[in-house]
């Protein structure tokens, strides 16, 4: 598994304002598909979408209902907004773009250094795996 990482901080062509992945934020898990955002000032945030939708069973006549479907279940937004909270990470993590058309060994990768949730520096480590 992995976590989602999006940056509004200028990190370069493959990493700014595009969806990336990381497996390094949550020790021992390799990621729990959580959403993280790096602000233009370099502050890391956790975006929490929990309780923003309800899992409901579709009934005959509902949009999306299928007579041949085994499960007629769907997530329906409930109007609740998510929460954005500072994430005070102190460690190095690697990020890579979600989509890449080239060779695996040339997949763009950045190593980011955080201290108390603030980006300290970063380095391109593409091809160093």
C-alpha positions as CSV (number, residue, x, y, z in Angstrom):
1,X,0.0,0.0,0.0
2,X,1.0,3.6,-0.1
3,X,-0.1,7.1,0.8
4,X,-1.1,9.9,-1.6
5,X,1.1,13.1,-1.6
6,X,0.3,16.3,-3.4
7,X,2.6,19.3,-3.3
8,X,1.8,23.0,-3.9
9,X,5.4,23.7,-2.9
10,X,7.6,24.0,-6.0
11,X,9.4,20.6,-6.2
12,X,9.9,20.5,-10.0
13,X,8.2,19.2,-13.1
14,X,7.1,15.8,-11.9
15,X,6.2,16.6,-8.3
16,X,4.4,20.0,-8.1
17,X,0.6,20.0,-8.4
18,X,0.4,16.4,-9.4
19,X,-0.6,13.3,-7.4
20,X,2.3,11.3,-6.0
21,X,2.7,8.3,-3.8
22,X,4.9,7.5,-0.9
23,X,5.4,4.4,1.3
24,X,7.6,6.1,4.0
25,X,5.3,8.3,6.1
26,X,3.7,5.6,8.2
27,X,6.3,3.3,9.8
28,X,5.6,-0.4,9.5
29,X,2.6,-0.1,7.2
30,X,4.0,1.1,3.9
31,X,1.0,3.5,3.7
32,X,-2.6,3.4,4.5
33,X,-3.9,5.4,1.5
34,X,-4.0,8.6,3.5
35,X,-3.9,12.0,1.8
36,X,-1.1,14.4,2.5
37,X,-0.6,17.9,1.2
38,X,2.6,20.1,1.2
39,X,1.6,23.8,1.3
40,X,3.4,26.5,-0.7
41,X,5.2,27.5,2.5
42,X,6.5,23.9,2.9
43,X,4.2,22.8,5.8
44,X,2.9,19.2,5.6
45,X,-0.8,18.5,6.2
46,X,-2.9,15.4,6.6
47,X,-6.3,15.6,4.8
48,X,-9.0,13.5,6.5
49,X,-12.1,12.6,4.5
50,X,-13.6,10.3,7.1
51,X,-17.4,10.7,7.7
52,X,-17.9,12.7,4.5
53,X,-20.0,10.0,2.8
54,X,-22.4,7.3,3.8
55,X,-22.3,3.7,2.4
56,X,-25.9,3.0,1.4
57,X,-27.7,0.1,-0.2
58,X,-29.4,1.1,-3.5
59,X,-33.0,0.0,-3.9
60,X,-34.9,-0.9,-7.1
61,X,-35.6,2.4,-8.9
62,X,-32.5,4.2,-7.5
63,X,-30.0,5.6,-9.9
64,X,-27.2,3.1,-10.3
65,X,-29.3,0.1,-9.2
66,X,-28.6,-3.1,-11.1
67,X,-30.8,-6.1,-11.2
68,X,-27.9,-8.4,-12.0
69,X,-25.6,-6.7,-9.5
70,X,-24.6,-8.8,-6.6
71,X,-24.1,-5.8,-4.4
72,X,-26.0,-2.6,-4.9
73,X,-24.0,-0.5,-2.5
74,X,-22.6,3.0,-3.1
75,X,-20.8,5.8,-1.3
76,X,-23.1,8.9,-1.2
77,X,-21.6,12.3,-0.1
78,X,-23.4,13.5,3.0
79,X,-22.4,17.2,2.9
80,X,-19.8,16.9,5.7
81,X,-16.5,18.5,4.9
82,X,-13.1,16.9,5.6
83,X,-10.5,18.2,8.0
84,X,-7.0,19.5,7.2
85,X,-4.5,19.3,10.1
86,X,-0.8,20.0,10.3
87,X,1.2,16.8,10.3
88,X,4.4,17.1,12.4
89,X,6.6,14.6,10.7
90,X,10.3,14.4,11.4
91,X,12.1,12.1,9.0
92,X,13.1,11.5,5.4
93,X,10.5,10.2,2.9
94,X,10.6,9.4,-0.8
95,X,7.9,10.4,-3.2
96,X,7.2,9.4,-6.9
97,X,4.6,10.5,-9.4
98,X,1.5,8.3,-9.6
99,X,1.7,8.1,-13.4
100,X,4.9,7.5,-15.3
101,X,5.4,6.4,-19.0
102,X,9.1,5.4,-18.8
103,X,11.2,2.6,-17.4
104,X,10.7,1.6,-13.8
105,X,14.4,2.4,-12.9
106,X,14.0,5.9,-14.3
107,X,10.8,6.7,-12.4
108,X,11.3,10.2,-11.0
109,X,11.9,10.1,-7.3
110,X,12.5,12.8,-4.7
111,X,13.8,12.4,-1.2
112,X,12.2,14.9,1.1
113,X,13.5,15.9,4.6
114,X,10.9,17.1,7.1
115,X,11.4,18.4,10.6
116,X,8.3,18.9,12.8
117,X,6.2,18.9,9.6
118,X,8.2,21.6,7.8
119,X,10.2,20.8,4.6
120,X,13.9,21.3,5.3
121,X,15.3,20.2,1.9
122,X,14.9,17.7,-0.9
123,X,17.0,15.8,-3.4
124,X,16.3,14.1,-6.7
125,X,17.3,10.5,-6.2
126,X,15.9,9.2,-9.6
127,X,17.8,6.0,-10.6
128,X,19.5,5.5,-7.2
129,X,17.4,2.4,-6.3
